[in-house]
């Protein structure tokens, strides 16, 4: 579910480290627990809205001076939800049900028309009480409509797609207690998604793009119909018992079998992309669509962990999680009808097979007898899940492109078949295979934490972590190896664009030999598996003070370093070690490739409090601070055989975007009304309307040192609402 209805959840749990034994993968994990039926009938209705008068589109004068004259802002936002809970059969069968509707409209800067979204959700949770447990039947579903998906600054309407998505999740869960101190859960789930996107009716020309600033023209880059399905059978249990006097054991165990399937239909308008450097045409790409490709995966997990607790409340956790994974391309997939002149794939369907063991170790030591002060250390090895997208590189029916030089002899910027030049490059997973020895990426994590409960509702925790990720997956261009390039040295005038002063630099860059153009073939593997290591380390500090049931204060701060080697570029689809890009496809992509990752915020802080205000109101405030994201200046290189490209001028984080800061407020008034309770509230986001840069000019030139903003924080917006609970 992309947009969960928070009002239908009993609670949420989030962890970004020290995961429970059932969790295999690193990173953040969320547990979303839905509300259950109640012994008596209860319900709630909530409505909230943001009319145009409660939003702002103010553009500060300093941004206008930086030639940023428009700011993306909210036109309107409305949300309505309802829920009901009670006994269908008193004492035996209970129900909770919820519906939710969200409508949003944005005015996207330098985009024609409004960007709208509609989200409809439903949820039903049935609980049957059994003599020794319960049986739960659960369903939730959602539809999402975005008529102009892909809208953005300088994006024309015809370069967006009309997107309609739907998602469904069904689950059956049996909870039982076979014996005192022993609980068991057995369940099965089925979830699926249907993602549909279509070209706009106004699209009449093939997709074009300015390759450096990514400004599109013509139709969208592609349209897809995706069907995704996942089936899961699982069981897990906990058993607590005592041995040898005061030694307590808590055994956690479980197993699961998961099947995942994906079927994708892809279309490219006229099977053609046009590429421009600035306003100059230089390349076209021909594709092999329409096509359909399918991928499958099967995972089997089994795990167990023993937590030993001693008389002094010290504890030791020992666990092991084993997983076997198989990913493959079905042999019964539809045959592709290739466009004229497109080569056959020349490869068999690939597969991936992995078996891995994920060990866990943790030790907790009480520093005070009552356990109010604890020191905890832990170590774990996590493994990545298998993305079905990896299997496309072994799929003979995957998408591929042939890039040709474009000789625009009449200089009208419109491609004509006679203007097609020589083959320059082959692109996409169609021209790829999967390394039979490919390994599963893994992360080693080490954590230490200190916590102290001071009494009177005051708690402090300080945690430090260190992670190393290895065996990252990337493509390696085996068709055009490194010896297919000739090195050249270029000189760069530096950030200030003044030749001959202190910040001038030189780079060795590589020109591809003409006789190797168009020979590209990619191997999905673990290039430089031992040398390419991503490192994450940081500190988390949290302070919570609960003065009373209605008065709470908290403060949290983080210091983080995320360092890795990634493809050139600064966006989340480039500077991320989990994204497959150009890093090992050509030697120019490796220039200044190591640096801080896209989501490295360095220092962040949050300050929040909630307390009763005069007149029976309740006021909540949240202040957030984030360091800017790391980026690097880019240098455009032209005149080489392979066409124009850019290189990084420095490691990412030598420069950062401007810091971001917001202050959010909520003012609420509760009123007893009949047998229920009414709540009237108003929420304000970015109430001081700060407009700090979230992106800045990244291209070499005299304006780079001026750090002009190219995108900024969302402006101030207020929301008012009413809720009635009975």
C-alpha positions as CSV (number, residue, x, y, z in Angstrom):
1,X,0.0,0.0,0.0
2,X,1.5,3.2,-1.1
3,X,-0.8,5.5,1.0
4,X,-1.8,3.7,4.2
5,X,-4.9,5.1,6.1
6,X,-3.2,5.9,9.4
7,X,-6.5,6.2,11.2
8,X,-7.2,2.5,10.5
9,X,-3.9,1.4,12.2
10,X,-3.7,0.4,15.9
11,X,0.0,1.2,15.9
12,X,3.1,1.3,13.7
13,X,6.6,0.1,14.5
14,X,9.7,1.3,12.6
15,X,13.2,0.0,12.9
16,X,16.3,0.9,10.9
17,X,18.7,-1.5,12.6
18,X,19.0,-4.3,15.1
19,X,16.1,-6.0,13.2
20,X,14.2,-9.0,14.7
21,X,15.3,-12.5,13.6
22,X,12.5,-12.8,11.0
23,X,13.8,-9.7,9.1
24,X,16.4,-10.6,6.5
25,X,17.2,-7.3,4.8
26,X,19.0,-4.2,6.0
27,X,17.5,-0.7,5.9
28,X,14.2,0.5,7.4
29,X,11.4,-2.0,8.3
30,X,7.8,-1.0,9.1
31,X,5.2,-3.1,10.9
32,X,1.7,-1.7,10.3
33,X,-0.9,-3.3,12.6
34,X,-4.5,-2.7,11.8
35,X,-7.2,-2.1,14.4
36,X,-9.4,-5.0,15.4
37,X,-13.1,-5.3,16.3
38,X,-14.3,-4.2,19.7
39,X,-16.8,-5.8,22.1
40,X,-19.1,-2.8,21.7
41,X,-20.0,-0.8,18.6
42,X,-17.8,2.2,18.0
43,X,-17.2,4.4,15.0
44,X,-15.6,7.5,13.7
45,X,-16.0,10.0,10.8
46,X,-13.3,12.4,9.8
47,X,-13.2,15.1,7.1
48,X,-10.4,17.6,6.4
49,X,-9.7,20.0,3.6
50,X,-7.4,22.6,2.3
51,X,-9.1,25.2,0.1
52,X,-7.1,27.5,-2.1
53,X,-7.3,30.3,0.5
54,X,-5.2,28.3,3.0
55,X,-2.2,27.8,0.7
56,X,0.4,30.1,-0.6
57,X,2.5,30.3,-3.7
58,X,4.8,33.1,-2.5
59,X,8.2,33.3,-4.3
60,X,10.7,35.3,-2.3
61,X,12.6,38.1,-4.1
62,X,15.9,36.3,-3.7
63,X,14.5,33.4,-5.7
64,X,13.3,35.7,-8.5
65,X,16.8,37.1,-8.7
66,X,18.0,33.5,-9.2
67,X,15.4,33.2,-12.0
68,X,13.2,30.9,-10.1
69,X,9.9,32.6,-10.7
70,X,7.4,29.9,-9.8
71,X,7.0,27.6,-6.8
72,X,5.1,24.3,-6.7
73,X,2.2,24.6,-4.3
74,X,-1.0,22.9,-3.3
75,X,-4.2,24.0,-4.9
76,X,-6.5,22.0,-2.7
77,X,-6.5,18.9,-0.6
78,X,-9.5,17.0,0.8
79,X,-9.7,13.8,2.9
80,X,-12.7,11.9,4.2
81,X,-12.6,8.7,6.2
82,X,-14.9,6.6,8.2
83,X,-14.6,3.5,10.4
84,X,-16.8,1.2,12.4
85,X,-16.0,-1.5,14.9
86,X,-18.1,-3.9,16.9
87,X,-19.4,-7.5,17.4
88,X,-21.0,-9.3,14.5
89,X,-21.6,-12.2,16.8
90,X,-21.3,-11.1,20.4
91,X,-18.4,-12.8,22.2
92,X,-17.3,-14.7,19.1
93,X,-16.9,-12.6,15.9
94,X,-15.7,-9.0,15.8
95,X,-15.3,-6.6,12.9
96,X,-13.3,-3.5,12.1
97,X,-13.9,-1.7,8.7
98,X,-12.6,1.5,7.3
99,X,-12.9,3.6,4.1
100,X,-10.8,6.5,3.1
101,X,-10.8,9.0,0.2
102,X,-8.1,11.5,-0.7
103,X,-8.2,14.1,-3.4
104,X,-5.3,16.4,-4.1
105,X,-4.5,19.1,-6.7
106,X,-1.1,20.8,-7.2
107,X,0.1,23.7,-9.2
108,X,3.5,22.4,-10.4
109,X,5.9,25.2,-11.2
110,X,6.4,25.6,-15.0
111,X,3.9,22.9,-15.8
112,X,0.7,23.5,-17.8
113,X,-2.4,22.5,-16.0
114,X,-3.1,21.1,-12.5
115,X,-1.5,17.9,-11.3
116,X,-4.2,15.9,-9.6
117,X,-4.4,12.6,-7.6
118,X,-7.3,10.5,-6.3
119,X,-6.8,7.8,-3.7
120,X,-9.6,5.5,-2.5
121,X,-8.9,2.9,0.2
122,X,-10.8,0.2,2.1
123,X,-10.0,-2.2,4.9
124,X,-11.9,-5.0,6.6
125,X,-10.6,-7.0,9.6
126,X,-12.6,-9.9,11.0
127,X,-11.6,-11.7,14.2
128,X,-13.1,-15.0,15.3
129,X,-12.4,-16.0,18.9
130,X,-11.4,-19.6,19.4
131,X,-11.1,-21.6,22.6
132,X,-7.3,-21.2,22.6
133,X,-6.7,-18.2,20.3
134,X,-8.2,-16.4,17.3
135,X,-8.7,-16.6,13.6
136,X,-8.2,-13.3,11.7
137,X,-9.4,-12.6,8.1
138,X,-8.0,-9.4,6.7
139,X,-8.3,-7.4,3.5
140,X,-7.3,-4.0,2.3
141,X,-7.3,-2.4,-1.1
142,X,-6.6,0.8,-2.8
143,X,-6.9,2.6,-6.1
144,X,-4.7,5.5,-7.2
145,X,-5.4,7.7,-10.2
146,X,-2.9,10.3,-11.4
147,X,-3.9,11.8,-14.8
148,X,-0.6,13.6,-15.2
149,X,1.9,11.3,-13.6
150,X,5.4,12.5,-14.2
151,X,4.6,16.2,-14.1
152,X,7.4,18.5,-13.1
153,X,9.2,21.7,-13.7
154,X,9.6,22.3,-17.5
155,X,7.7,19.1,-18.3
156,X,5.1,19.5,-21.1
157,X,1.7,17.9,-20.6
158,X,2.2,15.4,-23.4
159,X,5.4,14.1,-21.7
160,X,3.3,12.8,-18.7
161,X,1.2,9.6,-18.6
162,X,-2.3,8.9,-17.4
163,X,-1.7,6.4,-14.5
164,X,-4.3,4.1,-12.8
165,X,-3.0,1.7,-10.2
166,X,-4.8,-0.7,-7.9
167,X,-3.5,-2.8,-5.0
168,X,-5.1,-5.6,-2.9
169,X,-3.8,-7.5,0.1
170,X,-5.6,-10.5,1.7
171,X,-4.5,-12.4,4.8
172,X,-5.6,-15.2,7.0
173,X,-3.9,-15.6,10.4
174,X,-4.4,-18.2,13.1
175,X,-3.2,-17.3,16.6
176,X,-3.1,-20.1,19.2
177,X,-1.4,-21.0,22.5
178,X,-0.5,-24.7,22.4
179,X,0.7,-24.6,26.0
180,X,1.4,-22.1,28.7
181,X,4.3,-19.8,27.7
182,X,4.1,-21.0,24.0
183,X,2.4,-18.9,21.3
184,X,2.0,-19.8,17.6
185,X,0.9,-17.9,14.5
186,X,0.1,-19.6,11.2
187,X,-1.0,-17.6,8.2
188,X,-1.1,-17.0,4.5
189,X,-1.3,-13.9,2.4
190,X,-1.9,-12.9,-1.2
191,X,-1.2,-9.4,-2.5
192,X,-1.3,-8.0,-6.0
193,X,-0.9,-4.8,-7.9
194,X,-2.1,-3.6,-11.3
195,X,-0.2,-0.6,-12.6
196,X,-1.5,1.0,-15.8
197,X,-0.2,4.0,-17.6
198,X,-1.1,5.4,-21.0
199,X,0.3,8.1,-23.2
200,X,-1.6,11.4,-23.2
201,X,-4.1,11.8,-26.0
202,X,-2.4,15.1,-26.9
203,X,0.9,13.3,-27.5
204,X,1.7,13.2,-31.3
205,X,5.5,13.1,-31.4
206,X,8.1,10.7,-30.1
207,X,9.8,11.3,-26.8
208,X,12.7,13.8,-26.8
209,X,15.0,14.8,-24.0
210,X,17.8,17.2,-23.3
211,X,20.1,14.7,-21.9
212,X,21.9,16.9,-19.3
213,X,19.1,18.9,-17.7
214,X,16.6,16.1,-18.4
215,X,14.0,18.4,-20.0
216,X,11.6,16.3,-22.0
217,X,9.5,17.0,-25.1
218,X,7.0,15.0,-27.1
219,X,5.4,11.9,-25.6
220,X,6.4,10.3,-22.3
221,X,9.5,8.1,-22.3
222,X,7.3,5.0,-22.1
223,X,4.0,3.5,-20.9
224,X,3.5,0.2,-19.1
225,X,1.0,-2.3,-17.9
226,X,2.4,-4.1,-14.9
227,X,0.9,-7.0,-12.9
228,X,2.6,-8.0,-9.7
229,X,1.6,-10.8,-7.4
230,X,3.0,-12.2,-4.2
231,X,1.9,-15.2,-2.2
232,X,3.2,-16.0,1.3
233,X,2.7,-19.0,3.7
234,X,4.3,-18.5,7.1
235,X,4.4,-19.7,10.6
236,X,6.2,-18.3,13.7
237,X,6.2,-19.0,17.3
238,X,7.6,-18.0,20.7
239,X,8.2,-20.3,23.7
240,X,9.4,-19.1,27.1
241,X,10.7,-21.4,29.8
242,X,13.2,-21.6,32.6
243,X,16.3,-23.8,33.0
244,X,18.9,-24.3,35.7
245,X,17.3,-22.1,38.3
246,X,17.1,-18.4,37.3
247,X,18.1,-18.7,33.6
248,X,15.2,-17.9,31.3
249,X,14.9,-18.7,27.6
250,X,12.8,-17.2,25.0
251,X,12.9,-19.2,21.8
252,X,11.6,-17.5,18.6
253,X,11.3,-19.6,15.5
254,X,9.6,-19.5,12.2
255,X,9.5,-20.4,8.5
256,X,8.0,-18.9,5.4
257,X,7.6,-19.7,1.7
258,X,7.0,-16.8,-0.7
259,X,6.3,-16.8,-4.4
260,X,6.5,-13.5,-6.4
261,X,5.6,-12.9,-10.0
262,X,5.7,-9.9,-12.4
263,X,4.4,-9.4,-15.9
264,X,5.1,-6.2,-17.7
265,X,3.9,-4.8,-21.0
266,X,6.0,-1.9,-22.3
267,X,5.4,0.6,-25.1
268,X,7.5,3.3,-26.5
269,X,5.8,5.9,-28.7
270,X,6.8,5.3,-32.3
271,X,9.6,3.0,-30.9
272,X,11.8,6.1,-30.9
273,X,13.6,8.5,-28.6
274,X,15.2,11.7,-29.6
275,X,18.2,13.1,-27.7
276,X,19.4,16.7,-27.6
277,X,22.5,18.4,-26.1
278,X,21.0,21.8,-25.3
279,X,19.0,22.5,-28.5
280,X,21.3,20.5,-30.8
281,X,20.0,17.0,-31.9
282,X,22.7,14.4,-31.7
283,X,21.2,10.9,-31.2
284,X,18.2,8.7,-31.7
285,X,17.3,5.4,-30.0
286,X,15.2,2.7,-31.6
287,X,13.4,0.2,-29.3
288,X,11.9,-3.2,-29.6
289,X,8.4,-2.5,-28.2
290,X,5.6,-3.4,-27.7
291,X,6.8,-6.3,-25.6
292,X,5.9,-8.4,-22.6
293,X,8.3,-9.9,-20.2
294,X,7.7,-12.0,-17.1
295,X,9.8,-12.8,-14.1
296,X,9.3,-15.2,-11.1
297,X,11.0,-15.7,-7.7
298,X,10.7,-18.2,-4.9
299,X,12.0,-17.7,-1.3
300,X,12.1,-20.1,1.6
301,X,13.1,-18.8,5.0
302,X,13.7,-20.6,8.2
303,X,15.0,-19.0,11.4
304,X,15.4,-19.5,15.1
305,X,16.7,-17.4,18.0
306,X,17.3,-18.0,21.7
307,X,17.3,-15.1,24.2
308,X,18.8,-16.1,27.5
309,X,18.0,-13.8,30.4
310,X,20.1,-14.1,33.6
311,X,19.2,-13.4,37.2
312,X,20.7,-9.9,37.0
313,X,18.6,-9.1,33.9
314,X,21.5,-9.4,31.5
315,X,20.6,-11.1,28.3
316,X,22.3,-12.9,25.4
317,X,20.6,-13.3,22.0
318,X,21.8,-16.0,19.5
319,X,20.0,-16.4,16.2
320,X,20.3,-17.7,12.7
321,X,18.2,-17.0,9.6
322,X,18.6,-19.2,6.6
323,X,17.2,-18.3,3.2
324,X,17.1,-20.0,-0.2
325,X,16.1,-18.0,-3.2
326,X,15.5,-18.9,-6.9
327,X,14.6,-16.4,-9.5
328,X,13.9,-17.3,-13.1
329,X,12.3,-16.3,-16.4
330,X,9.3,-18.5,-17.4
331,X,9.8,-20.4,-20.6
332,X,6.1,-20.0,-21.6
333,X,6.4,-16.2,-22.1
334,X,5.0,-14.7,-25.3
335,X,7.4,-14.5,-28.2
336,X,8.5,-11.0,-29.1
337,X,7.9,-9.6,-32.6
338,X,11.0,-7.6,-33.3
339,X,11.0,-4.4,-35.3
340,X,12.8,-4.5,-38.7
341,X,16.5,-4.4,-38.3
342,X,16.5,-5.2,-34.6
343,X,18.9,-8.1,-33.8
344,X,17.7,-11.3,-32.0
345,X,18.7,-11.5,-28.3
346,X,21.1,-14.3,-28.8
347,X,20.8,-15.5,-25.2
348,X,19.0,-18.1,-23.2
349,X,16.7,-17.2,-20.2
350,X,18.8,-16.6,-17.1
351,X,18.2,-17.4,-13.5
352,X,19.6,-16.6,-10.1
353,X,20.0,-19.1,-7.2
354,X,21.1,-18.0,-3.7
355,X,21.5,-19.7,-0.4
356,X,22.6,-17.6,2.6
357,X,22.9,-17.7,6.4
358,X,22.2,-14.5,8.4
359,X,23.7,-14.8,11.9
360,X,22.6,-12.5,14.8
361,X,24.3,-11.8,18.1
362,X,23.3,-9.3,20.8
363,X,24.1,-8.8,24.5
364,X,22.3,-6.5,26.9
365,X,23.8,-5.5,30.3
366,X,21.8,-3.7,33.0
367,X,23.9,-0.9,34.6
368,X,21.4,-0.6,37.4
369,X,19.7,-3.3,39.4
370,X,16.2,-2.3,38.4
371,X,17.1,-2.4,34.7
372,X,16.4,1.4,34.2
373,X,19.9,1.8,32.7
374,X,20.9,-0.6,29.9
375,X,23.9,-1.1,27.6
376,X,23.3,-3.1,24.5
377,X,25.7,-4.3,21.8
378,X,24.7,-6.3,18.7
379,X,26.1,-7.7,15.4
380,X,24.2,-9.0,12.4
381,X,24.6,-9.9,8.8
382,X,21.7,-9.0,6.6
383,X,21.1,-9.9,2.9
384,X,19.2,-8.1,0.2
385,X,15.9,-9.4,-1.2
386,X,15.9,-10.4,-4.9
387,X,14.3,-7.6,-7.0
388,X,12.5,-9.1,-9.9
389,X,14.0,-6.3,-12.0
390,X,17.3,-8.2,-11.8
391,X,15.8,-11.0,-13.8
392,X,15.0,-8.7,-16.8
393,X,18.7,-8.9,-17.6
394,X,18.4,-12.6,-18.3
395,X,15.1,-12.2,-20.1
396,X,15.2,-12.5,-24.0
397,X,12.0,-10.5,-24.1
398,X,13.3,-7.5,-22.2
399,X,13.5,-4.0,-23.5
400,X,16.5,-2.9,-25.5
401,X,17.5,0.1,-27.5
402,X,19.9,0.9,-30.4
403,X,21.4,4.4,-30.3
404,X,22.3,5.9,-33.7
405,X,23.9,9.3,-34.4
406,X,21.5,11.8,-35.7
407,X,22.6,14.0,-38.7
408,X,19.9,16.8,-38.6
409,X,20.9,18.1,-42.0
410,X,17.9,20.5,-42.3
411,X,18.3,21.7,-38.7
412,X,14.6,21.5,-37.9
413,X,15.0,19.3,-34.8
414,X,12.6,16.7,-36.3
415,X,13.9,13.3,-37.1
416,X,13.6,11.9,-40.6
417,X,14.7,8.4,-41.5
418,X,17.3,9.6,-43.9
419,X,19.0,11.4,-41.0
420,X,19.9,8.2,-39.2
421,X,23.6,7.8,-38.9
422,X,25.9,5.0,-37.6
423,X,25.2,2.7,-34.7
424,X,26.8,4.2,-31.5
425,X,25.6,2.1,-28.6
426,X,23.4,-0.7,-27.5
427,X,21.3,-0.1,-24.4
428,X,19.0,-1.9,-21.9
429,X,18.6,-5.4,-20.4
430,X,17.8,-6.9,-23.8
431,X,21.5,-6.7,-24.6
432,X,22.6,-8.4,-21.3
433,X,22.9,-11.6,-19.4
434,X,23.1,-12.7,-15.8
435,X,26.4,-13.9,-14.3
436,X,25.8,-17.5,-13.2
437,X,28.0,-16.8,-10.2
438,X,26.2,-13.6,-9.2
439,X,26.1,-13.2,-5.4
440,X,23.5,-11.7,-3.1
441,X,24.5,-8.3,-1.7
442,X,25.0,-8.2,2.1
443,X,25.3,-5.8,4.9
444,X,27.3,-6.3,8.1
445,X,25.9,-4.2,11.0
446,X,27.4,-3.4,14.4
447,X,25.4,-1.4,17.0
448,X,25.9,-0.1,20.5
449,X,23.2,1.7,22.5
450,X,22.7,3.2,25.9
451,X,19.3,3.9,27.4
452,X,18.3,5.4,30.7
453,X,14.8,5.7,32.3
454,X,15.1,8.5,34.8
455,X,11.6,8.2,36.2
456,X,8.8,10.7,36.1
457,X,8.4,9.9,32.3
458,X,11.9,10.9,31.3
459,X,13.8,8.6,29.0
460,X,17.1,9.0,27.1
461,X,18.7,6.8,24.5
462,X,21.9,7.1,22.5
463,X,22.7,4.6,19.8
464,X,25.7,4.3,17.4
465,X,25.9,2.0,14.4
466,X,28.4,1.0,11.7
467,X,27.4,-0.8,8.5
468,X,29.3,-2.1,5.5
469,X,27.6,-3.2,2.4
470,X,29.4,-5.5,-0.1
471,X,28.8,-7.5,-3.2
472,X,26.6,-4.8,-4.7
473,X,25.0,-5.6,-8.1
474,X,25.8,-3.6,-11.2
475,X,26.1,-4.2,-15.0
476,X,29.6,-4.6,-16.5
477,X,30.0,-3.8,-20.2
478,X,31.8,-6.9,-21.5
479,X,31.2,-6.0,-25.1
480,X,33.2,-2.7,-24.8
481,X,36.0,-3.3,-22.3
482,X,38.3,-0.7,-20.9
483,X,41.0,-1.3,-23.6
484,X,38.4,0.0,-26.2
485,X,39.1,3.6,-25.0
486,X,41.9,6.0,-25.6
487,X,42.8,8.4,-22.7
488,X,42.9,12.1,-23.0
489,X,43.6,14.9,-20.4
490,X,41.3,17.9,-20.1
491,X,41.7,21.0,-17.9
492,X,38.8,22.4,-16.0
493,X,38.8,26.1,-14.6
494,X,37.2,24.9,-11.3
495,X,34.2,26.0,-9.4
496,X,34.7,29.7,-10.1
497,X,35.2,29.2,-13.8
498,X,38.3,31.4,-13.8
499,X,41.3,29.7,-15.6
500,X,44.7,29.7,-14.0
501,X,43.8,30.2,-10.4
502,X,43.8,28.0,-7.3
503,X,40.9,25.7,-8.0
504,X,41.8,24.5,-11.5
505,X,41.9,20.8,-12.0
506,X,42.7,18.2,-14.7
507,X,41.0,15.0,-15.6
508,X,41.9,11.9,-17.6
509,X,38.8,11.0,-19.7
510,X,38.3,8.4,-22.3
511,X,37.3,8.4,-26.0
512,X,35.8,5.2,-27.4
513,X,37.4,3.9,-30.5
514,X,35.2,4.0,-33.6
515,X,35.5,0.3,-34.4
516,X,34.0,-0.7,-31.0
517,X,30.9,1.5,-31.2
518,X,27.6,-0.5,-31.0
519,X,29.2,-3.6,-29.5
520,X,27.9,-3.1,-26.0
521,X,26.8,-6.2,-24.0
522,X,26.2,-6.1,-20.3
523,X,26.7,-8.7,-17.6
524,X,24.7,-8.4,-14.4
525,X,27.2,-9.3,-11.8
526,X,29.1,-8.1,-8.7
527,X,31.9,-5.9,-10.2
528,X,34.8,-5.2,-7.8
529,X,33.0,-7.2,-5.1
530,X,35.8,-6.9,-2.7
531,X,36.8,-3.2,-3.4
532,X,33.4,-1.6,-3.7
533,X,32.2,-1.2,-0.1
534,X,29.5,1.2,1.0
535,X,29.9,2.5,4.6
536,X,27.3,3.8,6.9
537,X,27.9,5.1,10.4
538,X,26.2,7.4,12.7
539,X,24.7,8.4,16.1
540,X,21.1,8.7,17.1
541,X,20.0,10.6,20.2
542,X,16.5,10.6,21.6
543,X,15.1,12.4,24.6
544,X,11.4,11.9,25.7
545,X,9.7,13.6,28.6
546,X,6.1,12.8,29.5
547,X,5.0,15.4,32.0
548,X,1.4,14.0,32.1
549,X,-1.0,12.0,30.0
550,X,-1.6,15.1,27.8
551,X,1.8,16.8,27.9
552,X,4.8,15.3,26.0
553,X,8.1,16.7,24.9
554,X,10.7,15.0,22.7
555,X,14.0,15.8,21.0
556,X,15.9,13.7,18.5
557,X,19.1,14.3,16.6
558,X,21.2,12.2,14.2
559,X,24.7,12.4,12.8
560,X,25.2,10.2,9.7
561,X,27.8,9.4,7.1
562,X,26.8,7.3,4.1
563,X,29.7,6.8,1.8
564,X,29.6,4.7,-1.4
565,X,30.6,4.3,-5.0
566,X,27.8,5.1,-7.5
567,X,27.0,6.1,-11.0
568,X,27.5,9.7,-12.1
569,X,24.8,12.1,-11.1
570,X,23.2,13.6,-8.0
571,X,19.6,12.3,-8.1
572,X,18.1,9.4,-6.2
573,X,18.1,7.4,-9.4
574,X,21.9,8.0,-9.8
575,X,23.7,8.5,-6.5
576,X,22.3,5.4,-4.8
577,X,24.3,2.2,-4.4
578,X,21.2,0.0,-4.9
579,X,20.4,1.5,-8.4
580,X,21.8,-0.2,-11.5
581,X,23.4,2.5,-13.6
582,X,26.4,3.3,-15.8
583,X,29.2,2.9,-13.1
584,X,31.0,-0.1,-14.8
585,X,29.7,0.5,-18.3
586,X,32.4,2.9,-19.4
587,X,35.5,4.3,-17.7
588,X,34.2,7.9,-17.6
589,X,31.5,6.9,-15.2
590,X,34.1,6.0,-12.6
591,X,35.5,9.6,-12.3
592,X,34.9,10.9,-8.8
593,X,32.4,8.1,-8.3
594,X,33.0,7.7,-4.6
595,X,31.3,10.1,-2.2
596,X,28.4,10.7,0.1
597,X,25.2,9.1,-1.0
598,X,22.0,10.9,-2.0
599,X,20.1,10.3,1.2
600,X,23.1,11.3,3.4
601,X,21.7,14.3,5.4
602,X,24.8,14.5,7.7
603,X,23.0,16.2,10.6
604,X,19.3,16.2,11.4
605,X,17.2,17.3,14.4
606,X,13.6,17.2,15.5
607,X,12.0,19.0,18.4
608,X,8.3,18.4,19.3
609,X,5.9,19.0,22.1
610,X,2.2,18.6,22.8
611,X,0.4,20.3,25.7
612,X,-3.0,21.6,26.8
613,X,-3.7,25.2,25.8
614,X,-6.1,27.7,27.3
615,X,-9.8,27.4,26.3
616,X,-9.7,23.6,26.2
617,X,-7.5,23.5,23.2
618,X,-4.5,21.2,22.6
619,X,-1.4,22.5,20.8
620,X,1.3,20.3,19.1
621,X,4.4,21.6,17.5
622,X,7.1,19.9,15.4
623,X,10.4,21.6,14.3
624,X,12.5,19.8,11.8
625,X,16.0,20.5,10.6
626,X,17.9,18.6,7.8
627,X,21.3,19.3,6.3
628,X,21.2,19.7,2.6
629,X,21.8,16.6,0.4
630,X,25.3,16.1,-1.1
631,X,26.0,16.9,-4.8
632,X,28.8,17.5,-7.2
633,X,29.5,19.9,-10.0
634,X,29.2,18.4,-13.5
635,X,31.3,18.9,-16.5
636,X,29.9,18.4,-20.0
637,X,32.3,16.7,-22.4
638,X,31.6,16.8,-26.2
639,X,33.3,15.9,-29.4
640,X,34.1,12.3,-28.5
641,X,33.1,9.3,-30.7
642,X,30.5,8.0,-28.2
643,X,28.7,11.3,-28.1
644,X,28.5,14.0,-25.4
645,X,28.5,13.0,-21.7
646,X,29.2,14.5,-18.3
647,X,31.7,13.7,-15.6
648,X,31.8,14.5,-11.9
649,X,34.1,17.4,-11.1
650,X,34.5,16.4,-7.4
651,X,33.4,13.8,-4.9
652,X,29.8,14.3,-3.8
653,X,29.5,16.2,-0.5
654,X,32.2,18.6,-1.4
655,X,29.1,20.7,-1.9
656,X,25.6,20.3,-0.3
657,X,22.3,21.9,-1.1
658,X,21.0,24.4,1.3
659,X,19.7,23.1,4.7
660,X,16.0,22.6,5.1
661,X,13.9,23.6,8.1
662,X,10.2,23.6,8.8
663,X,7.9,24.3,11.7
664,X,4.5,22.4,11.7
665,X,1.6,23.1,14.1
666,X,-1.7,21.4,15.1
667,X,-4.3,23.0,17.2
668,X,-7.2,20.8,18.4
669,X,-10.4,21.3,20.4
670,X,-12.4,18.4,21.8
671,X,-16.1,18.8,22.5
672,X,-18.4,16.2,24.2
673,X,-21.3,15.8,21.8
674,X,-24.1,13.3,22.7
675,X,-22.6,9.9,23.3
676,X,-19.5,10.7,21.4
677,X,-16.6,13.2,21.1
678,X,-16.1,15.8,18.4
679,X,-12.7,17.2,17.5
680,X,-12.1,20.3,15.5
681,X,-8.5,20.9,14.4
682,X,-6.3,23.0,12.2
683,X,-2.9,22.0,11.0
684,X,-0.2,24.2,9.5
685,X,2.9,23.0,7.6
686,X,6.0,25.1,7.1
687,X,4.1,27.9,8.9
688,X,7.0,30.3,8.4
689,X,7.0,29.7,4.7
690,X,10.7,29.1,4.4
691,X,11.9,28.5,0.9
692,X,15.3,27.0,1.2
693,X,16.8,25.2,-1.8
694,X,16.2,21.5,-2.2
695,X,18.3,21.5,-5.5
696,X,20.8,23.9,-6.9
697,X,22.5,24.6,-10.2
698,X,25.0,21.7,-10.7
699,X,26.6,22.6,-14.0
700,X,30.0,24.0,-14.7
701,X,29.9,27.7,-15.5
702,X,30.2,31.2,-14.0
703,X,26.9,30.7,-12.1
704,X,27.9,27.6,-10.2
705,X,29.5,29.6,-7.3
706,X,26.3,31.6,-7.0
707,X,24.5,28.4,-5.9
708,X,21.3,29.4,-7.6
709,X,18.3,27.3,-6.5
710,X,16.6,25.1,-9.1
711,X,14.0,23.7,-6.7
712,X,12.8,24.8,-3.2
713,X,10.8,23.6,-0.2
714,X,7.0,23.4,-0.5
715,X,5.3,26.6,0.7
716,X,3.1,27.1,3.7
717,X,-0.2,25.3,3.8
718,X,-3.0,25.0,6.3
719,X,-5.6,22.2,6.8
720,X,-8.8,22.3,8.8
721,X,-10.8,19.3,9.8
722,X,-13.6,17.8,11.9
723,X,-13.8,14.4,13.5
724,X,-16.6,12.7,15.4
725,X,-16.0,9.5,17.4
726,X,-18.7,7.5,19.0
